[in-house]
Amino acid sequence: MNVKKQIINQALESYLPELAFPQKLQDAMRYSVFAGGKRIRPIMTLAATELCGGDESRALPVACAIELVHTYSLIHDDLPAMDDDDMRRGRLTNHKVYGEAIAILAGDTLMTYAYHLISREYRNMDLSPAIVLRLIEELGDATGISGMAGGQVIDLESEGKDISSDELKKLHELKTGALIKASLRCGAIIAGADELSLQRITNYAHHLGIVFQIIDDILDVTGTTEALGKPAGSDEKNNKTTYVSLYGLEKAKLMAEEETKVAYDEIRHFGEGGRFFTSLIDYFLKREY
């Protein structure tokens, strides 16, 4: 993961060159993009391409586009109108440094630049237009009403309310799981994965996304602000229903373990080539921030 993270960071530097104007907008974009994220989503894109027999260098543009979209979502999630958080990745959130208006515009620009990046970079590769359009469709689905934006609305409207387990699962399938799923699917699509392999990767991503969210909810209760790089206990502060508040800490842990078993079953069909993804399940399950 560290090797792939370096590859992603170098590519992001090349894809986000120093621009002359407007300087403040560029500074705000770079402030959040290079704030030290784990780059999990673009790493999964590169790994999925390799898993399906493709060249990871061909996946770099869409992998970086996914990271730009993820960063935009964090900037907007932290805004006072959303989660109203002051810290992200161990430092002040974007709007606390640049103001709300610039933070909104920085997020908007990162999102639109992601699609520009895909279109520009793949125009110079021998990737078929149909594949490029499919990548754009995957990312669009993951970020719009059927993905992050839709999930965020459900999240906002659920604050202070008791919601069912089905509603909670749907919320996180959209808000968190959709981009994780798109990250893996885009990598597989670039490699020309057959439909059975793509379906197994999709199923794996679905269960991995649930594990990620359950552990996120657990860490919000058990972690510290210093370790998490953002305020601990924010879910309770915002009166949010989580896997922990709905099921309790111990049952939430058991649920995460059950989801990992299903994810293992999906990825084992890839044999030795799937070792990275089995290790990724353990990483998600045991992560501390």
N, C-alpha and C positions, 0 to 999 in steps of 0.2 A: 504493500500500500504506500509506503514511503517513496519508493521508486516512481510509482505511477503519479503520486502527488506532485513530485518534482516536474514530471513531464507536463502535467496539467498547468502548473504554475508558470512554467516557461512559455507554454502556448498562450496562456491568458495575457502574459506580458506582451507577446508579439501581436495578439489580436486587439489589445487595448493600448495602442501607441499614444504617446503624448500628443495631445491636440492643442491647438493655439487658442481656440475660443469656443464657447465661454469657459474660462478657466475654473470657475467655481463649480460648475456642473461636473466637469471632468474630475475635479478633486473629490467631489462627493461620491461619484461612481467608484473611483479607485479606492477610496477610504473603506468602503464596505467589501468590495471584491477581494482586496488584499489584506483583510482583517485577520487572516490566519485560520480559515475554515479547514475542515478535515478533507474536503473534496470527495466525499463518499459517492455522490451521485455520478459525477463524471468518471471516477475510477471504475464504477460498475459498468459504465458504458464501454470503456476500453476493454474491460475484462470479458464482457459479453461478446464483443467482436472476436476476441481471441478464442473464446470457448466454441464459437461457431465456425472457426477456421479462417477468420478474416485478419486483415492487417490493422493493428490498432492505430497506426498513423492516419488511416482513412477515417477513423472515428473521432479524431481530435476536434474538428470544428463543431460537430453536434454535441460532443461531450462538454466543450467549453460553453456552448450556447446554453446548455442545461444548467451549468453553474451560474451563468449570468441571470437566468430566470430564477433560480433558487435564491440568489442574492437579492434580487428585486423583491421577492416575496418576503424576505426577512426585514428589509427596510420598511415595507408597508405594514407588516405585522406589528412592528414596534411603535408605530405612530399612535398618538394619543387617542385617535378615533377608533383604533383597533385594540391592541393589548396594552398600550401605554407603558412600554418598558424603557428604562433608562440605560441598561447595560446589555451588550451583545458581544460575545467572544472576548470578554474580559475588558472591554472599553466602552466608552459612551456610544449610544446608538446614533445613527446618522442624523436624525432630526435634532438631537441634543447638541450636535456640533454645527450643523449647517442650517438649521431651522426647518420647520415643517414643509414649507413650499418647495425648497430645494430638494429635500428628501423625497417628496412625492415625484418630482421631475427626474431625480436620479433613478428611482425605481422604474418609472415609465421608460426612460431612455435605455436602461439595461434590458428591459423586456423587448423593446423594438429592435435594439441592436442585435439581440440574440438571433432573430429571424434574418436580419441583414447579413449576419455572419454566416449562417447556413447557406443562404443564397449565393453570397459572394465567393466563399471558399470552394463550394462544390461545383460552381461554374467552371473552375479551373482544374477539376478532376474529371476522370472518365467515369463518373457516376451517373447513371441514367436519370433523366428528369423525373421519371415516375418514382424512383427511390427517394429523391430529394423532396418531392411533394409529400411522400408518405412520412418522412421525418418531420416535416412541418406540421402535418396533420396530427401526428403523435404528440408533439409538443403543445400544439394548440388545444387538443383535448385535455391534456394534463394540467393546463393553466387556466382554462376558462370555466364556464358554468358547470362542466362535467368533471372539474378537477379542483385546483386550489381555490379559485375564486368562489365557486359554489360551496366548498367546504368551509371557507372563512365566514360566509354568510350564515351557514348553519351554526357555526361556532359562536358568532356574535348573538344570534337569536336564542341560543341555548343558555346564555349566562344567567345565573340566578334561578334556573329551572331544573326540575328533575326530568332527565330524558332516559329513554329505554336503552337497553343494551344494543338493540338493532340500530337505533338512531345514533348512538355513540360510534358504532362500527362504521356506519355510512359516513359520518362526519370525517373520520380519519382516513377512510378509503379515498375520499376526495381531497382533503386538505394536505395529507402527508403521503398516502400511498400512491396517488396518481403519478406524481413526479418520479418516485422510485421505480414504478412500473415502466414509465416512459423511458427512463434512463437505461434500463436493461433491454427493453424492446428495440430502442433505436440502435443500440450496439449490435443486436442480433440481426436486425434488418439490413444494416450496412454489410454484414458478412454474408448475406444471402441465405439466412437460416430457412430450413424447410418449415412447413406449418406445424408439424408435431413438436419440433424443437422450440419453436416460437411460443407455442402454447404452454409447454413445460416451463419455459423461462418466465412467462407471464404468471403462471400459477405460483412459482417460486417467489416472484416479486411481490405478489399479493400477500402471501404469508409473512414474508420478510418485513413488509411495511407495517403489518400488525405488531410484529415483535418490536420493531423500532419504536412505535408509538407507546406500547405498554411500558417498555423500559424508560421512555421519556417521562411518562407519568410517574413511574416509580422514583426516578431520580429527582423529580420536582419535590418529592416528599423527603427522600433520604439524602440527597446531595446537598452540597454547600454552594453558596454564591461564588466563592473563590474557585471551586473545582468546575462548576458548570459554565462560568464565564457570563452568567446572566442571573437575575434574581431567583433564588430558590423560593418555593412556596407561592409562586405567582398564580398557579391554577386555583388555589384556595382563595387567594386575595381577590381574584376575578370571578369567584363563585362558579367555577366550571366543573361540569361533570367529567370525571376521568375514570380510567380503569380502576384506579386505586379507590376513589371515592365510591364507585359503584359496587366493587367486589371485595375491597379490602386488600391490604398489601400482600399477604401470603397467597391468596387466590390469584391475584394479578400475576405474581411470579410464576405460578403453576400454569396459567394460561399462556404466558410467553413461552414456556418450555414446550407446551403442547403444539404451539404454532411452529416452533423450530423443527419438530419432528415431521410435520407435513412438508415443510420447506426442504428438509433433507431428502424426503421421498421423491420429490420432483427433480432435484438436481443429481441424484445418484445415477440416473440414466445416462449421464454424460461421462461416467467413469472417472479416470484419473484427471481428465480435463476439467472436471468440476471441483477440484480440490480447493481452489481459491474461494469458491462460493460456499463450500461447507465451512471453511474457516471464517468467512464473513458472517455466517449465522452465529458462530460462537462469539465473534467480536461484538455483534449487535447485542447479544444476550448478556455479555459480561462487561459492557462498556460502563464507564464511571462518569462520563460527561458527554 
